[in-house]
Amino acid sequence: MSMDMEGSDFESIIAEAAGPQETAFENALRPRTLDELIGQERVREQLALVLDAAVARDRTPDHVLLSGPPGLGKTTIAMIIAHQLSAPLRLTSGPAIQHAGDLAAILSGVNEGDVLFIDEIHRMSRPAEELLYMAMEDFRVDVVVGKGPGATAIPLQIPPFTVVGATTRAGLLPGPLRDRFGFTAQLDYYEPADLDRIVRRSADLLDLQVSADASAEIGSRSRGTPRIANRLLRRVRDYAEVRADGTVDHAVARAALDLYEVDHLGLDRLDRAVLDALCRNFGGGPVGITTLAVAVAEERETVEELAEPFLVRLGFLARTPRGRVATAAAWRHLGLSAPPGAGSEQLPLEDAD
Ligand SMILES: Nc1ncnc2c1ncn2[C@@H]1O[C@H](COP(=O)(O)OP(=O)(O)OP(=O)(O)O)[C@@H](O)[C@H]1O
């Protein structure tokens, strides 16, 4: 992948920003109940217990923290929680809460039993985090009015409500905030069989005929992620309608996925760009994530949250104390011969740069 690629040219179907059409499409395919949710059996069972127990006691359930990579169903599960509790869902996100006052305004509008979904909760400002964990613990916050010696704290009572927090980086949440969540679910990547079922379910909802081998093919190239499975299905549907008779068989699915440069393992252009830069530009590393992101003309977060977890999972990339390193398997996947000892420096480090 070339170094001079411009961000705007980089149309990775995986990294593409969700436009209004994409959002409408995603919403149409969202499971509405825990029973409709495919995969994540353990989380489903645990969450069902939390919700059923709360309903039986006529109490609001404990606060719930959902963590895991993007597109695995955190928003979907938050919506399901509200639906199963027959409670209104209020949606906000960490980046939208930069001041404690932003959160106080949201909390002052909360009604008893509401589910408050805070996406990207790790991106809230520190003062807002502190206000939130007070609210979660005591259903009360002190709103500070004024500045300096004249400032006064006005207590604000909040009716019992449930926070559902979603994060791709649970490790970034301060301990006191993490501790306020009575139930934490770590979402894992989906198995190919689950993705196959998700593709078939979505195809049914879209009235699209997809053969069994085609749905399995799409599922297996979806890098363990339902959002990507649905996105690929959408691209395959385009292909089937324009270049075939509108139905999706194995040949149509393969041709469409090849056209969109999603390889048999599910690597897309961004993944390959990262591996390519790592091997060709930096001799296989170690190299810092920021440098790697610059080399592929992407934001650090995009590389860190979309490409890296998948590449680590495939055993193509290792995080080491000195930076990211390509493994021998990565060199092989690119059709390159690995230098001796490639990828041998594999001491894991959680937050290596
Ligand atoms: N278990 C599942 N079964 C069926 N479809 C699913 C499942 N999980 C997610 N999906 C589908 O995948 C898409 C993405 O899910 P969702 O928006 O909930 O992910 P997310 O984890 O909240 O992502 P992000 O953190 O990026 O917002 C939705 O269209 C949803 O319908």
The ligand as an SDF file (V2000), in Angstrom:
LIG
                    3D

 31 33  0  0  0  0  0  0  0  0999 V2000
  -25.8650  -10.6270   17.9600 N   0  0  0  0  0  0  0  0  0  0  0  0
  -26.3490  -10.0490   16.8690 C   0  0  0  0  0  0  0  0  0  0  0  0
  -27.2560  -10.6590   16.1040 N   0  0  0  0  0  0  0  0  0  0  0  0
  -27.7100  -10.0740   14.9820 C   0  0  0  0  0  0  0  0  0  0  0  0
  -27.3270   -8.8620   14.5290 N   0  0  0  0  0  0  0  0  0  0  0  0
  -26.4290   -8.2040   15.2580 C   0  0  0  0  0  0  0  0  0  0  0  0
  -25.9070   -8.7500   16.4610 C   0  0  0  0  0  0  0  0  0  0  0  0
  -25.0340   -7.8700   16.9740 N   0  0  0  0  0  0  0  0  0  0  0  0
  -25.0040   -6.8170   16.1480 C   0  0  0  0  0  0  0  0  0  0  0  0
  -25.8430   -7.0180   15.1140 N   0  0  0  0  0  0  0  0  0  0  0  0
  -26.0360   -6.0940   14.0070 C   0  0  0  0  0  0  0  0  0  0  0  0
  -24.7800   -5.4490   13.7530 O   0  0  0  0  0  0  0  0  0  0  0  0
  -24.9640   -4.0460   13.5510 C   0  0  0  0  0  0  0  0  0  0  0  0
  -24.0270   -3.3080   14.4780 C   0  0  0  0  0  0  0  0  0  0  0  0
  -24.4100   -3.5030   15.8120 O   0  0  0  0  0  0  0  0  0  0  0  0
  -24.2690   -2.3370   16.9110 P   0  0  0  0  0  0  0  0  0  0  0  0
  -24.4930   -1.0000   16.2930 O   0  0  0  0  0  0  0  0  0  0  0  0
  -25.1250   -2.7220   18.0410 O   0  0  0  0  0  0  0  0  0  0  0  0
  -22.7440   -2.4820   17.3030 O   0  0  0  0  0  0  0  0  0  0  0  0
  -21.9050   -1.6770   18.3930 P   0  0  0  0  0  0  0  0  0  0  0  0
  -21.1110   -2.6750   19.1450 O   0  0  0  0  0  0  0  0  0  0  0  0
  -22.7960   -0.7630   19.1580 O   0  0  0  0  0  0  0  0  0  0  0  0
  -20.9330   -0.8360   17.5320 O   0  0  0  0  0  0  0  0  0  0  0  0
  -20.2900    0.5830   17.8790 P   0  0  0  0  0  0  0  0  0  0  0  0
  -19.5890    0.4190   19.1600 O   0  0  0  0  0  0  0  0  0  0  0  0
  -19.3880    0.7990   16.7060 O   0  0  0  0  0  0  0  0  0  0  0  0
  -21.4560    1.5470   17.9070 O   0  0  0  0  0  0  0  0  0  0  0  0
  -26.4460   -3.7690   13.7340 C   0  0  0  0  0  0  0  0  0  0  0  0
  -27.0330   -3.6290   12.4740 O   0  0  0  0  0  0  0  0  0  0  0  0
  -27.0110   -5.0070   14.3810 C   0  0  0  0  0  0  0  0  0  0  0  0
  -28.2440   -5.3120   13.8210 O   0  0  0  0  0  0  0  0  0  0  0  0
  1  2  1  0
  2  3  1  0
  2  7  2  0
  3  4  2  0
  4  5  1  0
  5  6  2  0
  6  7  1  0
  6 10  1  0
  7  8  1  0
  8  9  2  0
  9 10  1  0
 10 11  1  0
 11 12  1  0
 11 30  1  0
 12 13  1  0
 13 14  1  0
 13 28  1  0
 14 15  1  0
 15 16  1  0
 16 17  2  0
 16 18  1  0
 16 19  1  0
 19 20  1  0
 20 21  2  0
 20 22  1  0
 20 23  1  0
 23 24  1  0
 24 25  2  0
 24 26  1  0
 24 27  1  0
 28 29  1  0
 28 30  1  0
 30 31  1  0
M  END
$$$$
